[in-house]
Amino acid sequence: MNKWFATMTVALALLGGATAEAQSRNSQPFYGSGLYIGGSIGELIYREDGLDTMSPTIIEGRIGQEFNPYFAIEGRLGTGISRDESGGNSTSVQLMYGAYAKGILPVSPMFSVYGIAGVAGTQLHHNYPDFSTTDTGLSFGVGGELRINRAASATLEWARLHDGSNAGYYYTADHFVIGVNWRF
């Protein structure tokens, strides 16, 4: 994990403390249902046999429907905003997409943990040799969501997007992102 993620994790923890204090004065929970949109920024963590881990920066948008405090569905679309290289090899993200079922466990009126399962894919560009690969597969992950107010929340998530073979070498593509959601 790099310094950027460490800084963002500390910022989310501080935000959580301030938000919990503000919520303690308001007894109504923020549970609900409805449409939400959101965005995330983070890293795609690419591991391939025989290579060092590469972590290009990504951004992702999402739209979801929360049916009750325990279940939602989401669609996601994203791209890379930087590439990463190691030992002369580089990887960048051209496209990311996914569709998920989201199981939610409210821990408190302000905080919930969740698990996602669905299908995701990525289009990656490599310079060893210069080519692009597109893979789609089963995806799963876990995260936490901190409600800031009735409309906004902050998220922190890890997900295994998929795994596959790149010219006979096994690889995994994960992501670690922080984001925000807005509910309507």
Beta strands, then each sheet from edge to edge (+ up, - down):
strand 1: 34-48
strand 2: 57-68
strand 3: 71-80
strand 4: 84-86
strand 5: 89-106
strand 6: 111-127
strand 7: 130-147
strand 8: 152-166
strand 9: 169-183
sheet 1: 4+ 5- 3+ 2- 1+ 9- 8+ 7- 6+
end
